[in-house]
Amino acid sequence: MRAMNPDVIHAMTDPYLLDVREPAEVEHARIDGASLIPLGELAERVAEVPTDRTVYVFCHAGGRSARATDYLEGAGLDVVNVAGGITEWYRLGLPVTLGASR
């Protein structure tokens, strides 16, 4: 499984970010523009994940996104686990929206 640090991904032009956390977690902190498919729904919603570009998968700290990345790789998709998840993204000072979406 490939993994990449958040700062490298953030520096890219228009990366496709896939958040596999639960909706309640997203209400606390989110990366604007990321798509949300909770890990528990991924198998039934895999058709929503793009197949024509690299997908960067994240969760809170990297565990669930690692499982999602393994699953998506097995389905033939080009995926990368975001090392450290949204926690590392935030720690590096990258943009995170805190609080409920409006």
BELCOR-V958411 format. One record per backbone hydrogen bond with DSSP energy under -1.0 kcal/mol. CO is the residue of the C=O (numbers start at 0). NH is the residue of the N-H. Records with the same first field share a line. If there is no record, write none. Layout:
CO = NH  NH
//
This chain:
1 = 80
3 = 82
4 = 8
5 = 9
6 = 10
8 = 11
15 = 55
16 = 34
17 = 57
18 = 36
19 = 38
21 = 24  25
22 = 26
24 = 28
27 = 98
29 = 96
30 = 33
34 = 18
37 = 40
38 = 41
40 = 44
44 = 47
45 = 48
54 = 79
55 = 17
56 = 81
57 = 19
58 = 85
59 = 86
61 = 65
62 = 66
63 = 67
64 = 68
65 = 69
66 = 70
67 = 71
68 = 72
69 = 73
70 = 74
71 = 76
72 = 75
77 = 54
79 = 56
80 = 3
81 = 84
83 = 87
84 = 88
85 = 89
86 = 90
87 = 91
88 = 93
89 = 92
96 = 29
//
